[in-house]
Amino acid sequence: CLWTHLSIPLKETPREQAYQILEQVWVSWYQWWHPRLSQPLNTNCHS
């Protein structure tokens, strides 16, 4: 499993915009990590 915690300050960013930014960052982050992850040893990990 790859546990990731992404956050962004909401003081200067509207909530909807923050969500879009985090969603874009997550897709980019996942695309980078996915081919670099070895096969999981724990088969109880759910995606």
C-alpha positions in Angstrom: 0.0 0.0 0.0 1.0 3.6 -0.5 -0.4 5.8 2.1 -0.3 9.5 1.1 -1.5 12.5 3.0 -1.9 15.7 0.8 -3.1 19.0 2.2 -3.3 22.6 1.2 -4.0 25.7 3.3 -7.6 27.0 2.8 -6.9 30.6 4.1 -6.2 31.9 0.6 -7.7 29.2 -1.6 -11.4 28.5 -2.1 -12.3 25.0 -1.1 -13.4 24.0 -4.6 -10.1 25.2 -6.1 -8.1 23.5 -3.3 -9.9 20.2 -4.2 -9.0 20.5 -7.8 -5.4 21.3 -7.0 -5.1 18.3 -4.7 -6.8 16.0 -7.3 -4.3 17.1 -9.9 -1.4 16.6 -7.6 -2.6 13.2 -6.6 -2.9 12.0 -10.2 0.6 13.2 -10.9 2.0 11.7 -7.7 0.3 8.4 -8.3 1.5 8.2 -11.9 5.1 8.8 -10.7 4.9 6.2 -7.9 2.9 3.5 -9.5 5.7 2.0 -11.7 8.2 2.4 -8.9 6.3 0.3 -6.4 7.3 -3.3 -6.0 4.6 -6.0 -5.7 2.8 -5.7 -2.4 3.8 -8.2 0.3 0.5 -7.6 2.2 -2.4 -9.0 0.1 -4.8 -7.5 2.6 -4.1 -4.0 1.3 -7.1 -2.7 -0.6 -7.0 0.1 -3.2 
